[in-house]
Amino acid sequence: MTQTRQPENGDSANDQDSTHFGYQQVPRAEKAQRVGQVFHSVANRYDAMNDLISLGTHRIIKRFTVELSGLRPGHSVLDLAGGTGDFSLRFAPLVGEQGQVVLGDINASMLRVGRDRLIDRGAPANISIAQINAEQLPFADDSFHCICIAYGLRNVTDKDAALRSMLRTLKPGGRALVLEFSTPRNPLLGRAYNAWSKVWPAAGKLVTGDADSYRYLVESIRMHPNQDSLKDMMETAGFVDCRYHNIMDGICAVHIGYKAQD
């Protein structure tokens, strides 16, 4: 399965006011609202569907991503597009009582699920919750040692603006982690993955009562920049020492970029 970066974020030469929502071209101003409706619809069953469509592998993938964070006691980390709080709960013991974890998401329904999960787990005191837009992070410059955005960047209307905002709020030497679905390197695996993903809308209908949201999920993955295109975007935003790690031969990839030292 070959994937190339599609025109997005207003970079189409023919239409500066539209972007993609899955395979549809929509006005840029509408994308955030449409994505919001998707996650309002699936929030309560989001984690159950993750287990189903990933066949449980998302837990291993998340563990690997956390290992790349480089977090230590006393550090601060932004779990951007963190939704149900899965990563925040993993980050909290790494930064310890003197550290800070911010669970940030633009979607109120996802944050409610995340808040309830934190309460169920004893509400670690070093985790705070904020409803925020990745394109305009409301934090001071040089705030975080690490920013992690997992399975969220492809839903952002202006990915370039989000990357620049992440860079601004990182401390010098801090790192950004971008975990996303990507492009399998092996054509046979790509075809098998493509066939499996076609089942997701039907599974979404069964588990959440919503096939359309998981149809969008599949389409958004297909439209997302491949590994090298995303690495180029991070470098253009100003990150240095950018690289990526393929997972399951590229079904997912973790990109890492650093803010230059002063």
Secondary structure, 3 states (H helix, E strand, C coil): CCCCCCCCCCCCCCCCCEEEECCEEEEHHHHHHHHHHHHHHHHHHHHHHHHHHHCCCHHHHHHHHHHCCCCCCCCEEEEECCCCCHHHHHHHHHHCCCCEEEEEECCHHHHHHHHHHHHHCCCCCCEEEEECCHHHCCCCCCCEEEEEEECCHHHCCCHHHHHHHHHHHEEEEEEEEEEEECCCCCHHHHHHHHHHHCCHHHHHHHHHCCHHHHHHHHHHHHHCCCHHHHHHHHHHHCCEEEEEEEEHHHCEEEEEEECCCC
